[in-house]
Amino acid sequence: MNAAADPRWREAGEVRIGIVGLGTILGQYLDTFDRAAGARVVAVADLDPVRTAEVAARTGARPLTAAELMADGEVDVVLNLTVPAAHAEIAQAAVAAGKPVYGEKPLTATGEQAHQLLGAAESTGVRLGGAPDTVLGTGVQTARAVIDAGTIGTPVAANATFAAPGHERWHPNPDFYYLPGGGPLMAWARTT
Ligand SMILES: NC(=O)c1ccc[n+]([C@@H]2O[C@H](COP(=O)([O-])OP(=O)(O)OC[C@H]3O[C@@H](n4cnc5c(N)ncnc54)[C@H](O)[C@@H]3O)[C@@H](O)[C@H]2O)c1
């Protein structure tokens, strides 16, 4: 997502954000926006209307439904913080509305949904962005640079291990982590 590429943002001097999904991760984004000049949350939506009203009151944004937010002329970009099972639906709605969308991980719950979403974005020219931005950090970028430079030859296999005591130890509503597409590893239907 490149705010500078859109003339509406250059004129306004700010990016007007509409957030769909107002759960646990929301606070980290609001803290960041508080420190980011030019980022303003103008609309919020959640399946839970009480939560929507509470966040709207706290942020000064307007409480809307997701459908209303997609159609809202003040919203420049959609931030998709819903659960993984809803990522594709919300992102596709944003793309259909012509609004750039940045989503929490995973991009979608299945590989097929991801290919459909990327196809829709490409054909309409709408920009997509997604977490985690940690892939742009020193560790992953150094590993990539070493591989690209041929320093370790041609990799023939990779091994990764993830261990955690369980999201129920800290998350108030962890069910989505155990549903298809909600975990850290995904079985992709395509390998290219
Ligand atoms: N919590 C974290 O620390 C964390 C960290 C990294 C990534 N994430 C990712 O962020 C996303 C959200 O995580 P969370 O912990 O905030 O989840 P959460 O369950 O606390 O909140 C999700 C919110 O989305 C709403 N929602 C679900 N479907 C919706 C729909 N169709 N329309 C509107 N609202 C809808 C739910 O009502 C809920 O309020 C997940 O994809 C997760 O993988 C979370």
Ligand as a Chemical Component Dictionary entry (heavy atoms), coordinates in Angstrom:
data_LIG
# 
_chem_comp.id                   LIG 
_chem_comp.type                 NON-POLYMER 
_chem_comp.pdbx_formal_charge   0 
_chem_comp.three_letter_code    LIG 
# 
loop_
_chem_comp_atom.comp_id 
_chem_comp_atom.atom_id 
_chem_comp_atom.alt_atom_id 
_chem_comp_atom.type_symbol 
_chem_comp_atom.charge 
_chem_comp_atom.model_Cartn_x 
_chem_comp_atom.model_Cartn_y 
_chem_comp_atom.model_Cartn_z 
_chem_comp_atom.pdbx_ordinal 
LIG N1  N1  N 0  -4.033  -10.570 19.093 1  
LIG C1  C1  C 0  -2.790  -10.486 18.639 2  
LIG O1  O1  O 0  -1.819  -10.242 19.391 3  
LIG C2  C2  C 0  -2.491  -10.700 17.181 4  
LIG C3  C3  C 0  -1.180  -10.655 16.794 5  
LIG C4  C4  C 0  -0.885  -10.788 15.468 6  
LIG C5  C5  C 0  -1.889  -10.975 14.563 7  
LIG N2  N2  N 1  -3.175  -11.038 14.929 8  
LIG C6  C6  C 0  -4.185  -11.253 13.918 9  
LIG O2  O2  O 0  -5.114  -10.188 13.972 10 
LIG C7  C7  C 0  -6.425  -10.655 13.623 11 
LIG C8  C8  C 0  -7.388  -10.294 14.740 12 
LIG O3  O3  O 0  -6.907  -10.864 15.940 13 
LIG P1  P1  P 0  -7.549  -10.453 17.333 14 
LIG O4  O4  O 0  -6.692  -11.084 18.354 15 
LIG O5  O5  O -1 -7.783  -8.979  17.391 16 
LIG O6  O6  O 0  -8.963  -11.234 17.249 17 
LIG P2  P2  P 0  -10.273 -10.981 18.154 18 
LIG O7  O7  O 0  -11.078 -12.233 18.078 19 
LIG O8  O8  O 0  -9.904  -10.434 19.470 20 
LIG O9  O9  O 0  -11.031 -9.810  17.361 21 
LIG C9  C9  C 0  -11.558 -10.007 16.076 22 
LIG C10 C10 C 0  -12.744 -9.074  15.900 23 
LIG O10 O10 O 0  -13.223 -9.171  14.552 24 
LIG C11 C11 C 0  -14.649 -9.145  14.586 25 
LIG N3  N3  N 0  -15.143 -9.751  13.360 26 
LIG C12 C12 C 0  -15.045 -11.050 12.967 27 
LIG N4  N4  N 0  -15.600 -11.226 11.756 28 
LIG C13 C13 C 0  -16.056 -10.008 11.368 29 
LIG C14 C14 C 0  -16.726 -9.537  10.210 30 
LIG N5  N5  N 0  -17.059 -10.352 9.197  31 
LIG N6  N6  N 0  -17.055 -8.220  10.137 32 
LIG C15 C15 C 0  -16.732 -7.390  11.148 33 
LIG N7  N7  N 0  -16.092 -7.769  12.265 34 
LIG C16 C16 C 0  -15.763 -9.073  12.380 35 
LIG C17 C17 C 0  -15.013 -9.915  15.860 36 
LIG O11 O11 O 0  -16.322 -9.597  16.281 37 
LIG C18 C18 C 0  -13.924 -9.441  16.814 38 
LIG O12 O12 O 0  -14.317 -8.275  17.531 39 
LIG C19 C19 C 0  -6.290  -12.162 13.403 40 
LIG O13 O13 O 0  -6.192  -12.412 12.037 41 
LIG C20 C20 C 0  -4.984  -12.529 14.095 42 
LIG O14 O14 O 0  -4.352  -13.612 13.451 43 
LIG C21 C21 C 0  -3.491  -10.895 16.234 44 
# 
loop_
_chem_comp_bond.comp_id 
_chem_comp_bond.atom_id_1 
_chem_comp_bond.atom_id_2 
_chem_comp_bond.value_order 
_chem_comp_bond.pdbx_ordinal 
LIG N1  C1  SING 1  
LIG C1  O1  DOUB 2  
LIG C1  C2  SING 3  
LIG C2  C3  SING 4  
LIG C2  C21 DOUB 5  
LIG C3  C4  DOUB 6  
LIG C4  C5  SING 7  
LIG C5  N2  DOUB 8  
LIG N2  C6  SING 9  
LIG N2  C21 SING 10 
LIG C6  O2  SING 11 
LIG C6  C20 SING 12 
LIG O2  C7  SING 13 
LIG C7  C8  SING 14 
LIG C7  C19 SING 15 
LIG C8  O3  SING 16 
LIG O3  P1  SING 17 
LIG P1  O4  DOUB 18 
LIG P1  O5  SING 19 
LIG P1  O6  SING 20 
LIG O6  P2  SING 21 
LIG P2  O7  DOUB 22 
LIG P2  O8  SING 23 
LIG P2  O9  SING 24 
LIG O9  C9  SING 25 
LIG C9  C10 SING 26 
LIG C10 O10 SING 27 
LIG C10 C18 SING 28 
LIG O10 C11 SING 29 
LIG C11 N3  SING 30 
LIG C11 C17 SING 31 
LIG N3  C12 SING 32 
LIG N3  C16 SING 33 
LIG C12 N4  DOUB 34 
LIG N4  C13 SING 35 
LIG C13 C14 SING 36 
LIG C13 C16 DOUB 37 
LIG C14 N5  SING 38 
LIG C14 N6  DOUB 39 
LIG N6  C15 SING 40 
LIG C15 N7  DOUB 41 
LIG N7  C16 SING 42 
LIG C17 O11 SING 43 
LIG C17 C18 SING 44 
LIG C18 O12 SING 45 
LIG C19 O13 SING 46 
LIG C19 C20 SING 47 
LIG C20 O14 SING 48 
# 
